[in-house]
C-alpha cells in the first residue's frame, strides 16, 4: 500500500518497473543522440567527437588530463579523436601557463558553431520534456540521474537552488 504522507510506493522497485526504466533510458538515449549523430556524420565524426566537443565547449581551457578523467576513455582513443578535431580546426591546443607540458583545449569559432548546432537540438528536447513534466518531476529526474552517476563524479553537479521568478 502507498504511504500517502510520503508518496512512497515500493511497487516501483518491481522487476518490470526496473526493466522499463532500463528500456526508457535506451530509447531516450537513441532519440537524444539521433539528430546530433546525423550532423556529426556530415563531418565524418561520431559520438566520441561529440563528447569531446561538448566538454571542451563547456570547460574552455580544460586540460587533456581533465578531459580524460571526464570521458573515461584511453589516451589512445582521445588522441585519435582530438587529433582529427585539431587538424580540422574545431579545437585548438596551447601549452599551460604554469606547466608548459599541459595542453589546454579550446573550441575554435568553427568548433563553437558545431557545438551550438549539436547542443541546440538536445537542449530543445530536454527543455520540452522538462516543461511537460513540471518542476517537481524535473527535480526527481535529476535525483535519479545523479543516482546513476558514479559517486566520485556527483560533486560535478552541485545542488540547484529553486528558481524564483
VMD Tcl script that builds the backbone (N, CA, C; Angstrom):
set m [mol new atoms 495]
animate dup $m
set s [atomselect $m all]
$s set {name element resname resid chain x y z} {
  {N N UNK 1 A 0.838 -1.182 0.000}
  {CA C UNK 1 A 0.000 0.000 0.000}
  {C C UNK 1 A 0.880 1.241 0.000}
  {N N UNK 2 A 0.459 2.257 -0.676}
  {CA C UNK 2 A 1.208 3.510 -0.751}
  {C C UNK 2 A 1.075 4.288 0.536}
  {N N UNK 3 A 2.208 4.802 1.001}
  {CA C UNK 3 A 2.198 5.686 2.163}
  {C C UNK 3 A 1.778 7.061 1.659}
  {N N UNK 4 A 0.583 7.495 2.029}
  {CA C UNK 4 A 0.015 8.726 1.497}
  {C C UNK 4 A 0.835 9.954 1.878}
  {N N UNK 5 A 1.420 9.975 3.066}
  {CA C UNK 5 A 2.190 11.142 3.504}
  {C C UNK 5 A 3.444 11.348 2.663}
  {N N UNK 6 A 4.173 10.278 2.361}
  {CA C UNK 6 A 5.438 10.426 1.634}
  {C C UNK 6 A 5.291 10.150 0.152}
  {N N UNK 7 A 4.217 9.540 -0.267}
  {CA C UNK 7 A 4.057 9.164 -1.661}
  {C C UNK 7 A 4.896 7.955 -2.027}
  {N N UNK 8 A 5.536 7.311 -1.041}
  {CA C UNK 8 A 6.401 6.171 -1.300}
  {C C UNK 8 A 5.566 4.955 -1.680}
  {N N UNK 9 A 5.934 4.341 -2.769}
  {CA C UNK 9 A 5.253 3.145 -3.232}
  {C C UNK 9 A 6.324 2.119 -3.600}
  {N N UNK 10 A 6.482 1.061 -2.801}
  {CA C UNK 10 A 7.541 0.077 -3.070}
  {C C UNK 10 A 7.334 -0.679 -4.378}
  {N N UNK 11 A 6.184 -0.541 -5.017}
  {CA C UNK 11 A 5.942 -1.265 -6.259}
  {C C UNK 11 A 6.809 -0.742 -7.408}
  {N N UNK 12 A 7.370 0.472 -7.274}
  {CA C UNK 12 A 8.204 0.988 -8.362}
  {C C UNK 12 A 9.529 0.227 -8.451}
  {N N UNK 13 A 9.820 -0.601 -7.467}
  {CA C UNK 13 A 11.050 -1.387 -7.491}
  {C C UNK 13 A 10.832 -2.803 -8.048}
  {N N UNK 14 A 9.658 -3.075 -8.548}
  {CA C UNK 14 A 9.391 -4.393 -9.142}
  {C C UNK 14 A 10.239 -4.578 -10.392}
  {N N UNK 15 A 10.487 -5.829 -10.717}
  {CA C UNK 15 A 11.311 -6.170 -11.888}
  {C C UNK 15 A 10.818 -5.474 -13.157}
  {N N UNK 16 A 9.526 -5.499 -13.392}
  {CA C UNK 16 A 9.002 -4.893 -14.624}
  {C C UNK 16 A 9.253 -3.389 -14.656}
  {N N UNK 17 A 9.092 -2.734 -13.525}
  {CA C UNK 17 A 9.343 -1.282 -13.475}
  {C C UNK 17 A 10.822 -0.986 -13.717}
  {N N UNK 18 A 11.695 -1.790 -13.144}
  {CA C UNK 18 A 13.131 -1.592 -13.338}
  {C C UNK 18 A 13.511 -1.844 -14.797}
  {N N UNK 19 A 12.967 -2.901 -15.377}
  {CA C UNK 19 A 13.227 -3.206 -16.796}
  {C C UNK 19 A 12.729 -2.080 -17.690}
  {N N UNK 20 A 11.558 -1.553 -17.383}
  {CA C UNK 20 A 11.013 -0.457 -18.181}
  {C C UNK 20 A 11.905 0.786 -18.058}
  {N N UNK 21 A 12.444 1.022 -16.870}
  {CA C UNK 21 A 13.374 2.137 -16.688}
  {C C UNK 21 A 14.611 1.986 -17.561}
  {N N UNK 22 A 15.134 0.768 -17.631}
  {CA C UNK 22 A 16.299 0.492 -18.485}
  {C C UNK 22 A 15.946 0.749 -19.948}
  {N N UNK 23 A 14.801 0.246 -20.361}
  {CA C UNK 23 A 14.382 0.432 -21.754}
  {C C UNK 23 A 14.149 1.910 -22.069}
  {N N UNK 24 A 13.546 2.629 -21.146}
  {CA C UNK 24 A 13.335 4.063 -21.374}
  {C C UNK 24 A 14.661 4.791 -21.554}
  {N N UNK 25 A 15.668 4.412 -20.771}
  {CA C UNK 25 A 16.981 5.032 -20.947}
  {C C UNK 25 A 17.552 4.725 -22.332}
  {N N UNK 26 A 17.416 3.482 -22.787}
  {CA C UNK 26 A 17.900 3.131 -24.128}
  {C C UNK 26 A 17.189 3.949 -25.204}
  {N N UNK 27 A 15.859 3.998 -25.131}
  {CA C UNK 27 A 15.097 4.732 -26.137}
  {C C UNK 27 A 15.378 6.236 -26.066}
  {N N UNK 28 A 15.456 6.768 -24.853}
  {CA C UNK 28 A 15.731 8.200 -24.691}
  {C C UNK 28 A 17.106 8.536 -25.262}
  {N N UNK 29 A 18.105 7.710 -24.982}
  {CA C UNK 29 A 19.449 7.960 -25.500}
  {C C UNK 29 A 19.461 7.887 -27.021}
  {N N UNK 30 A 18.774 6.907 -27.574}
  {CA C UNK 30 A 18.690 6.774 -29.037}
  {C C UNK 30 A 18.127 8.042 -29.653}
  {N N UNK 31 A 17.019 8.527 -29.106}
  {CA C UNK 31 A 16.364 9.703 -29.670}
  {C C UNK 31 A 17.124 10.990 -29.352}
  {N N UNK 32 A 17.752 11.039 -28.185}
  {CA C UNK 32 A 18.526 12.207 -27.769}
  {C C UNK 32 A 19.752 12.410 -28.661}
  {N N UNK 33 A 20.312 11.316 -29.171}
  {CA C UNK 33 A 21.523 11.401 -29.984}
  {C C UNK 33 A 21.263 11.358 -31.490}
  {N N UNK 34 A 20.045 11.073 -31.917}
  {CA C UNK 34 A 19.764 10.883 -33.343}
  {C C UNK 34 A 20.081 12.121 -34.188}
  {N N UNK 35 A 19.562 13.280 -33.813}
  {CA C UNK 35 A 19.817 14.489 -34.604}
  {C C UNK 35 A 21.297 14.869 -34.601}
  {N N UNK 36 A 21.943 14.893 -33.425}
  {CA C UNK 36 A 23.380 15.186 -33.446}
  {C C UNK 36 A 24.177 14.158 -34.261}
  {N N UNK 37 A 23.806 12.885 -34.191}
  {CA C UNK 37 A 24.509 11.865 -34.973}
  {C C UNK 37 A 24.472 12.191 -36.465}
  {N N UNK 38 A 23.323 12.653 -36.941}
  {CA C UNK 38 A 23.187 12.993 -38.363}
  {C C UNK 38 A 24.097 14.170 -38.726}
  {N N UNK 39 A 24.160 15.162 -37.857}
  {CA C UNK 39 A 25.038 16.321 -38.097}
  {C C UNK 39 A 26.498 15.868 -38.084}
  {N N UNK 40 A 26.865 15.064 -37.095}
  {CA C UNK 40 A 28.239 14.583 -36.971}
  {C C UNK 40 A 28.659 13.761 -38.196}
  {N N UNK 41 A 27.729 12.975 -38.719}
  {CA C UNK 41 A 28.025 12.132 -39.883}
  {C C UNK 41 A 28.438 12.977 -41.089}
  {N N UNK 42 A 27.864 14.163 -41.216}
  {CA C UNK 42 A 28.234 15.060 -42.316}
  {C C UNK 42 A 29.706 15.450 -42.265}
  {N N UNK 43 A 30.299 15.418 -41.084}
  {CA C UNK 43 A 31.709 15.760 -40.901}
  {C C UNK 43 A 32.607 14.521 -40.825}
  {N N UNK 44 A 32.000 13.348 -40.849}
  {CA C UNK 44 A 32.765 12.124 -40.665}
  {C C UNK 44 A 33.128 11.902 -39.202}
  {N N UNK 45 A 32.338 12.482 -38.304}
  {CA C UNK 45 A 32.568 12.375 -36.866}
  {C C UNK 45 A 31.566 11.416 -36.247}
  {N N UNK 46 A 31.877 10.963 -35.041}
  {CA C UNK 46 A 30.985 10.090 -34.282}
  {C C UNK 46 A 30.727 10.655 -32.905}
  {N N UNK 47 A 30.156 9.825 -32.052}
  {CA C UNK 47 A 29.781 10.277 -30.706}
  {C C UNK 47 A 30.986 10.645 -29.844}
  {N N UNK 48 A 32.118 10.009 -30.064}
  {CA C UNK 48 A 33.316 10.380 -29.296}
  {C C UNK 48 A 33.704 11.823 -29.615}
  {N N UNK 49 A 33.601 12.207 -30.881}
  {CA C UNK 49 A 33.880 13.592 -31.276}
  {C C UNK 49 A 32.898 14.537 -30.586}
  {N N UNK 50 A 31.646 14.116 -30.535}
  {CA C UNK 50 A 30.609 14.941 -29.907}
  {C C UNK 50 A 30.943 15.182 -28.443}
  {N N UNK 51 A 31.295 14.132 -27.736}
  {CA C UNK 51 A 31.600 14.280 -26.310}
  {C C UNK 51 A 32.788 15.210 -26.093}
  {N N UNK 52 A 33.822 15.081 -26.914}
  {CA C UNK 52 A 34.991 15.956 -26.786}
  {C C UNK 52 A 34.599 17.399 -27.067}
  {N N UNK 53 A 33.888 17.627 -28.152}
  {CA C UNK 53 A 33.457 18.989 -28.499}
  {C C UNK 53 A 32.586 19.567 -27.384}
  {N N UNK 54 A 31.666 18.771 -26.874}
  {CA C UNK 54 A 30.768 19.268 -25.834}
  {C C UNK 54 A 31.544 19.685 -24.588}
  {N N UNK 55 A 32.409 18.809 -24.075}
  {CA C UNK 55 A 33.089 19.115 -22.818}
  {C C UNK 55 A 34.176 20.170 -22.973}
  {N N UNK 56 A 34.810 20.255 -24.121}
  {CA C UNK 56 A 35.750 21.355 -24.348}
  {C C UNK 56 A 34.971 22.672 -24.421}
  {N N UNK 57 A 33.795 22.636 -25.021}
  {CA C UNK 57 A 32.952 23.831 -25.069}
  {C C UNK 57 A 32.456 24.248 -23.690}
  {N N UNK 58 A 32.118 23.292 -22.861}
  {CA C UNK 58 A 31.630 23.585 -21.502}
  {C C UNK 58 A 32.747 24.054 -20.581}
  {N N UNK 59 A 33.978 23.627 -20.870}
  {CA C UNK 59 A 35.116 23.925 -19.997}
  {C C UNK 59 A 36.286 24.457 -20.825}
  {N N UNK 60 A 36.164 25.669 -21.376}
  {CA C UNK 60 A 37.267 26.213 -22.182}
  {C C UNK 60 A 38.564 26.226 -21.366}
  {N N UNK 61 A 39.649 25.784 -21.996}
  {CA C UNK 61 A 40.928 25.721 -21.307}
  {C C UNK 61 A 41.127 24.428 -20.528}
  {N N UNK 62 A 40.219 23.470 -20.685}
  {CA C UNK 62 A 40.341 22.184 -19.993}
  {C C UNK 62 A 41.632 21.496 -20.425}
  {N N UNK 63 A 42.259 20.813 -19.494}
  {CA C UNK 63 A 43.473 20.066 -19.838}
  {C C UNK 63 A 43.092 18.715 -20.431}
  {N N UNK 64 A 44.017 18.159 -21.164}
  {CA C UNK 64 A 43.791 16.825 -21.730}
  {C C UNK 64 A 43.559 15.832 -20.596}
  {N N UNK 65 A 44.318 15.961 -19.509}
  {CA C UNK 65 A 44.155 15.044 -18.361}
  {C C UNK 65 A 42.752 15.127 -17.774}
  {N N UNK 66 A 42.245 16.350 -17.602}
  {CA C UNK 66 A 40.901 16.509 -17.045}
  {C C UNK 66 A 39.840 15.966 -17.998}
  {N N UNK 67 A 40.054 16.157 -19.294}
  {CA C UNK 67 A 39.114 15.622 -20.276}
  {C C UNK 67 A 39.120 14.096 -20.238}
  {N N UNK 68 A 40.288 13.504 -20.115}
  {CA C UNK 68 A 40.378 12.045 -19.995}
  {C C UNK 68 A 39.628 11.551 -18.767}
  {N N UNK 69 A 39.736 12.288 -17.675}
  {CA C UNK 69 A 39.054 11.909 -16.436}
  {C C UNK 69 A 37.535 11.955 -16.608}
  {N N UNK 70 A 37.030 12.964 -17.291}
  {CA C UNK 70 A 35.581 13.083 -17.523}
  {C C UNK 70 A 35.095 11.974 -18.446}
  {N N UNK 71 A 35.786 11.784 -19.559}
  {CA C UNK 71 A 35.320 10.850 -20.589}
  {C C UNK 71 A 35.591 9.386 -20.254}
  {N N UNK 72 A 36.601 9.156 -19.419}
  {CA C UNK 72 A 36.998 7.787 -19.075}
  {C C UNK 72 A 37.231 6.921 -20.315}
  {N N UNK 73 A 38.042 7.467 -21.202}
  {CA C UNK 73 A 38.464 6.715 -22.376}
  {C C UNK 73 A 39.987 6.645 -22.340}
  {N N UNK 74 A 40.567 5.824 -23.190}
  {CA C UNK 74 A 42.018 5.682 -23.200}
  {C C UNK 74 A 42.663 6.901 -23.850}
  {N N UNK 75 A 43.922 7.116 -23.516}
  {CA C UNK 75 A 44.684 8.208 -24.134}
  {C C UNK 75 A 44.725 8.014 -25.644}
  {N N UNK 76 A 44.844 6.764 -26.056}
  {CA C UNK 76 A 44.912 6.460 -27.486}
  {C C UNK 76 A 43.614 6.866 -28.192}
  {N N UNK 77 A 42.479 6.545 -27.587}
  {CA C UNK 77 A 41.188 6.916 -28.185}
  {C C UNK 77 A 41.030 8.428 -28.253}
  {N N UNK 78 A 41.366 9.112 -27.155}
  {CA C UNK 78 A 41.253 10.568 -27.156}
  {C C UNK 78 A 42.213 11.176 -28.162}
  {N N UNK 79 A 43.408 10.641 -28.246}
  {CA C UNK 79 A 44.404 11.174 -29.173}
  {C C UNK 79 A 43.903 11.119 -30.614}
  {N N UNK 80 A 43.276 10.008 -30.970}
  {CA C UNK 80 A 42.745 9.850 -32.336}
  {C C UNK 80 A 41.676 10.897 -32.618}
  {N N UNK 81 A 40.713 11.027 -31.710}
  {CA C UNK 81 A 39.589 11.955 -31.888}
  {C C UNK 81 A 40.075 13.402 -31.816}
  {N N UNK 82 A 40.861 13.702 -30.799}
  {CA C UNK 82 A 41.343 15.062 -30.609}
  {C C UNK 82 A 42.246 15.491 -31.763}
  {N N UNK 83 A 43.092 14.576 -32.213}
  {CA C UNK 83 A 43.967 14.880 -33.343}
  {C C UNK 83 A 43.177 15.294 -34.573}
  {N N UNK 84 A 42.106 14.584 -34.852}
  {CA C UNK 84 A 41.265 14.921 -36.002}
  {C C UNK 84 A 40.593 16.273 -35.806}
  {N N UNK 85 A 40.086 16.534 -34.604}
  {CA C UNK 85 A 39.409 17.810 -34.340}
  {C C UNK 85 A 40.386 18.985 -34.415}
  {N N UNK 86 A 41.629 18.774 -34.010}
  {CA C UNK 86 A 42.647 19.830 -34.111}
  {C C UNK 86 A 43.038 20.032 -35.578}
  {N N UNK 87 A 43.301 18.949 -36.290}
  {CA C UNK 87 A 43.680 19.046 -37.714}
  {C C UNK 87 A 42.607 19.758 -38.529}
  {N N UNK 88 A 41.346 19.481 -38.202}
  {CA C UNK 88 A 40.242 20.076 -38.968}
  {C C UNK 88 A 39.788 21.411 -38.380}
  {N N UNK 89 A 40.559 21.909 -37.418}
  {CA C UNK 89 A 40.384 23.251 -36.849}
  {C C UNK 89 A 39.061 23.480 -36.113}
  {N N UNK 90 A 38.635 22.454 -35.369}
  {CA C UNK 90 A 37.480 22.600 -34.476}
  {C C UNK 90 A 37.949 22.914 -33.055}
  {N N UNK 91 A 39.190 22.500 -32.743}
  {CA C UNK 91 A 39.763 22.686 -31.414}
  {C C UNK 91 A 41.201 23.182 -31.566}
  {N N UNK 92 A 41.586 24.059 -30.644}
  {CA C UNK 92 A 42.991 24.484 -30.573}
  {C C UNK 92 A 43.591 23.955 -29.278}
  {N N UNK 93 A 44.902 23.758 -29.318}
  {CA C UNK 93 A 45.655 23.341 -28.137}
  {C C UNK 93 A 46.716 24.395 -27.878}
  {N N UNK 94 A 46.912 24.713 -26.608}
  {CA C UNK 94 A 48.009 25.611 -26.255}
  {C C UNK 94 A 48.634 25.100 -24.972}
  {N N UNK 95 A 49.893 25.424 -24.753}
  {CA C UNK 95 A 50.545 24.959 -23.525}
  {C C UNK 95 A 49.983 25.675 -22.302}
  {N N UNK 96 A 50.067 25.014 -21.153}
  {CA C UNK 96 A 49.608 25.608 -19.905}
  {C C UNK 96 A 50.468 26.795 -19.518}
  {N N UNK 97 A 49.920 27.702 -18.720}
  {CA C UNK 97 A 50.658 28.887 -18.296}
  {C C UNK 97 A 51.735 28.531 -17.270}
  {N N UNK 98 A 51.387 27.701 -16.308}
  {CA C UNK 98 A 52.341 27.316 -15.262}
  {C C UNK 98 A 53.139 26.080 -15.641}
  {N N UNK 99 A 52.484 25.149 -16.293}
  {CA C UNK 99 A 53.144 23.901 -16.691}
  {C C UNK 99 A 53.052 23.792 -18.208}
  {N N UNK 100 A 54.145 24.058 -18.870}
  {CA C UNK 100 A 54.165 24.079 -20.338}
  {C C UNK 100 A 53.893 22.695 -20.944}
  {N N UNK 101 A 53.985 21.640 -20.133}
  {CA C UNK 101 A 53.693 20.291 -20.639}
  {C C UNK 101 A 52.208 20.060 -20.791}
  {N N UNK 102 A 51.423 20.806 -20.028}
  {CA C UNK 102 A 49.960 20.672 -20.137}
  {C C UNK 102 A 49.499 21.173 -21.500}
  {N N UNK 103 A 48.433 20.545 -21.975}
  {CA C UNK 103 A 47.803 21.047 -23.200}
  {C C UNK 103 A 46.404 21.509 -22.822}
  {N N UNK 104 A 46.151 22.791 -23.047}
  {CA C UNK 104 A 44.842 23.374 -22.751}
  {C C UNK 104 A 44.042 23.417 -24.048}
  {N N UNK 105 A 42.800 23.001 -23.953}
  {CA C UNK 105 A 41.960 22.851 -25.146}
  {C C UNK 105 A 40.856 23.901 -25.171}
  {N N UNK 106 A 40.605 24.427 -26.360}
  {CA C UNK 106 A 39.500 25.370 -26.553}
  {C C UNK 106 A 38.900 25.142 -27.922}
  {N N UNK 107 A 37.612 25.446 -28.037}
  {CA C UNK 107 A 36.963 25.375 -29.336}
  {C C UNK 107 A 37.361 26.592 -30.168}
  {N N UNK 108 A 37.523 26.368 -31.460}
  {CA C UNK 108 A 37.700 27.474 -32.396}
  {C C UNK 108 A 36.312 28.013 -32.734}
  {N N UNK 109 A 36.245 29.050 -33.532}
  {CA C UNK 109 A 34.934 29.554 -33.974}
  {C C UNK 109 A 34.162 28.445 -34.690}
  {N N UNK 110 A 34.862 27.681 -35.507}
  {CA C UNK 110 A 34.250 26.553 -36.220}
  {C C UNK 110 A 33.715 25.521 -35.217}
  {N N UNK 111 A 34.489 25.258 -34.173}
  {CA C UNK 111 A 34.067 24.316 -33.132}
  {C C UNK 111 A 32.893 24.838 -32.332}
  {N N UNK 112 A 32.913 26.121 -32.026}
  {CA C UNK 112 A 31.799 26.735 -31.287}
  {C C UNK 112 A 30.505 26.604 -32.083}
  {N N UNK 113 A 30.581 26.831 -33.375}
  {CA C UNK 113 A 29.384 26.722 -34.221}
  {C C UNK 113 A 28.865 25.287 -34.270}
  {N N UNK 114 A 29.754 24.319 -34.403}
  {CA C UNK 114 A 29.313 22.924 -34.425}
  {C C UNK 114 A 28.725 22.539 -33.070}
  {N N UNK 115 A 29.367 22.928 -31.986}
  {CA C UNK 115 A 28.851 22.612 -30.652}
  {C C UNK 115 A 27.463 23.233 -30.473}
  {N N UNK 116 A 27.283 24.446 -30.957}
  {CA C UNK 116 A 25.981 25.115 -30.852}
  {C C UNK 116 A 24.911 24.323 -31.602}
  {N N UNK 117 A 25.216 23.899 -32.807}
  {CA C UNK 117 A 24.250 23.121 -33.598}
  {C C UNK 117 A 23.867 21.826 -32.889}
  {N N UNK 118 A 24.864 21.129 -32.374}
  {CA C UNK 118 A 24.621 19.846 -31.713}
  {C C UNK 118 A 23.820 20.031 -30.424}
  {N N UNK 119 A 24.223 20.985 -29.622}
  {CA C UNK 119 A 23.602 21.193 -28.314}
  {C C UNK 119 A 22.222 21.808 -28.431}
  {N N UNK 120 A 22.027 22.659 -29.424}
  {CA C UNK 120 A 20.734 23.322 -29.610}
  {C C UNK 120 A 19.602 22.296 -29.730}
  {N N UNK 121 A 19.822 21.258 -30.477}
  {CA C UNK 121 A 18.789 20.228 -30.662}
  {C C UNK 121 A 18.548 19.445 -29.372}
  {N N UNK 122 A 19.619 19.098 -28.703}
  {CA C UNK 122 A 19.467 18.346 -27.458}
  {C C UNK 122 A 18.862 19.219 -26.366}
  {N N UNK 123 A 19.269 20.463 -26.322}
  {CA C UNK 123 A 18.719 21.406 -25.342}
  {C C UNK 123 A 17.211 21.565 -25.553}
  {N N UNK 124 A 16.798 21.683 -26.803}
  {CA C UNK 124 A 15.374 21.803 -27.122}
  {C C UNK 124 A 14.589 20.583 -26.681}
  {N N UNK 125 A 15.142 19.415 -26.897}
  {CA C UNK 125 A 14.478 18.164 -26.499}
  {C C UNK 125 A 14.327 18.102 -24.981}
  {N N UNK 126 A 15.384 18.456 -24.259}
  {CA C UNK 126 A 15.321 18.439 -22.797}
  {C C UNK 126 A 14.364 19.508 -22.290}
  {N N UNK 127 A 14.405 20.692 -22.872}
  {CA C UNK 127 A 13.511 21.776 -22.439}
  {C C UNK 127 A 12.047 21.373 -22.595}
  {N N UNK 128 A 11.709 20.746 -23.722}
  {CA C UNK 128 A 10.318 20.295 -23.938}
  {C C UNK 128 A 9.919 19.269 -22.884}
  {N N UNK 129 A 10.794 18.304 -22.648}
  {CA C UNK 129 A 10.485 17.262 -21.666}
  {C C UNK 129 A 10.349 17.864 -20.266}
  {N N UNK 130 A 11.226 18.777 -19.908}
  {CA C UNK 130 A 11.156 19.434 -18.598}
  {C C UNK 130 A 9.850 20.219 -18.470}
  {N N UNK 131 A 9.521 20.976 -19.493}
  {CA C UNK 131 A 8.281 21.773 -19.471}
  {C C UNK 131 A 7.064 20.870 -19.298}
  {N N UNK 132 A 7.039 19.778 -20.040}
  {CA C UNK 132 A 5.900 18.860 -19.978}
  {C C UNK 132 A 5.799 18.155 -18.622}
  {N N UNK 133 A 6.942 17.873 -18.010}
  {CA C UNK 133 A 6.953 17.113 -16.760}
  {C C UNK 133 A 6.687 17.988 -15.532}
  {N N UNK 134 A 7.136 19.219 -15.563}
  {CA C UNK 134 A 6.963 20.099 -14.406}
  {C C UNK 134 A 8.156 20.055 -13.466}
  {N N UNK 135 A 8.243 21.081 -12.624}
  {CA C UNK 135 A 9.420 21.285 -11.766}
  {C C UNK 135 A 9.678 20.124 -10.815}
  {N N UNK 136 A 8.635 19.589 -10.209}
  {CA C UNK 136 A 8.828 18.502 -9.245}
  {C C UNK 136 A 9.388 17.257 -9.926}
  {N N UNK 137 A 8.871 16.959 -11.110}
  {CA C UNK 137 A 9.360 15.797 -11.855}
  {C C UNK 137 A 10.799 16.014 -12.313}
  {N N UNK 138 A 11.127 17.237 -12.705}
  {CA C UNK 138 A 12.494 17.549 -13.123}
  {C C UNK 138 A 13.453 17.322 -11.961}
  {N N UNK 139 A 13.064 17.758 -10.777}
  {CA C UNK 139 A 13.889 17.545 -9.600}
  {C C UNK 139 A 14.067 16.045 -9.330}
  {N N UNK 140 A 12.991 15.282 -9.462}
  {CA C UNK 140 A 13.072 13.834 -9.270}
  {C C UNK 140 A 13.947 13.174 -10.323}
  {N N UNK 141 A 13.824 13.621 -11.555}
  {CA C UNK 141 A 14.638 13.091 -12.649}
  {C C UNK 141 A 16.119 13.359 -12.390}
  {N N UNK 142 A 16.419 14.563 -11.938}
  {CA C UNK 142 A 17.802 14.922 -11.614}
  {C C UNK 142 A 18.348 14.007 -10.518}
  {N N UNK 143 A 17.538 13.727 -9.521}
  {CA C UNK 143 A 17.962 12.841 -8.436}
  {C C UNK 143 A 18.217 11.426 -8.956}
  {N N UNK 144 A 17.367 10.962 -9.854}
  {CA C UNK 144 A 17.562 9.629 -10.435}
  {C C UNK 144 A 18.860 9.602 -11.239}
  {N N UNK 145 A 19.076 10.607 -12.082}
  {CA C UNK 145 A 20.300 10.631 -12.873}
  {C C UNK 145 A 21.539 10.697 -11.983}
  {N N UNK 146 A 21.495 11.520 -10.951}
  {CA C UNK 146 A 22.626 11.585 -10.021}
  {C C UNK 146 A 22.864 10.236 -9.356}
  {N N UNK 147 A 21.792 9.513 -9.099}
  {CA C UNK 147 A 21.926 8.183 -8.522}
  {C C UNK 147 A 22.589 7.190 -9.468}
  {N N UNK 148 A 22.505 7.450 -10.762}
  {CA C UNK 148 A 23.135 6.582 -11.762}
  {C C UNK 148 A 24.599 6.943 -12.003}
  {N N UNK 149 A 24.973 8.170 -11.653}
  {CA C UNK 149 A 26.344 8.644 -11.847}
  {C C UNK 149 A 27.218 8.100 -10.715}
  {N N UNK 150 A 28.437 7.688 -11.058}
  {CA C UNK 150 A 29.377 7.224 -10.041}
  {C C UNK 150 A 29.521 8.282 -8.954}
  {N N UNK 151 A 29.587 7.843 -7.722}
  {CA C UNK 151 A 29.626 8.763 -6.587}
  {C C UNK 151 A 30.760 9.786 -6.693}
  {N N UNK 152 A 31.910 9.369 -7.197}
  {CA C UNK 152 A 33.062 10.273 -7.310}
  {C C UNK 152 A 32.784 11.451 -8.241}
  {N N UNK 153 A 31.876 11.291 -9.190}
  {CA C UNK 153 A 31.575 12.359 -10.146}
  {C C UNK 153 A 30.395 13.232 -9.733}
  {N N UNK 154 A 29.675 12.851 -8.706}
  {CA C UNK 154 A 28.474 13.600 -8.322}
  {C C UNK 154 A 28.772 15.027 -7.896}
  {N N UNK 155 A 29.961 15.255 -7.372}
  {CA C UNK 155 A 30.305 16.616 -6.927}
  {C C UNK 155 A 30.412 17.589 -8.097}
  {N N UNK 156 A 30.478 17.082 -9.314}
  {CA C UNK 156 A 30.489 17.945 -10.508}
  {C C UNK 156 A 29.137 18.640 -10.705}
  {N N UNK 157 A 28.127 18.166 -10.005}
  {CA C UNK 157 A 26.757 18.655 -10.189}
  {C C UNK 157 A 26.208 19.191 -8.874}
  {N N UNK 158 A 26.578 20.428 -8.530}
  {CA C UNK 158 A 26.124 20.986 -7.248}
  {C C UNK 158 A 24.602 21.106 -7.206}
  {N N UNK 159 A 24.081 21.082 -5.993}
  {CA C UNK 159 A 22.631 21.219 -5.807}
  {C C UNK 159 A 22.169 22.525 -6.409}
  {N N UNK 160 A 21.013 22.487 -6.995}
  {CA C UNK 160 A 20.422 23.678 -7.608}
  {C C UNK 160 A 19.465 24.312 -6.620}
  {N N UNK 161 A 19.497 25.623 -6.580}
  {CA C UNK 161 A 18.535 26.352 -5.775}
  {C C UNK 161 A 17.259 26.503 -6.593}
  {N N UNK 162 A 16.103 26.469 -5.945}
  {CA C UNK 162 A 14.855 26.642 -6.707}
  {C C UNK 162 A 14.869 27.979 -7.420}
  {N N UNK 163 A 14.408 27.949 -8.665}
  {CA C UNK 163 A 14.359 29.155 -9.494}
  {C C UNK 163 A 13.182 30.021 -9.072}
  {N N UNK 164 A 13.446 31.267 -8.831}
  {CA C UNK 164 A 12.377 32.197 -8.460}
  {C C UNK 164 A 12.148 33.173 -9.586}
  {N N UNK 165 A 10.895 33.464 -9.836}
  {CA C UNK 165 A 10.539 34.423 -10.895}
  {C C UNK 165 A 10.241 35.763 -10.322}
}
mol reanalyze $m
mol bondsrecalc $m
mol representation Tube
mol addrep $m
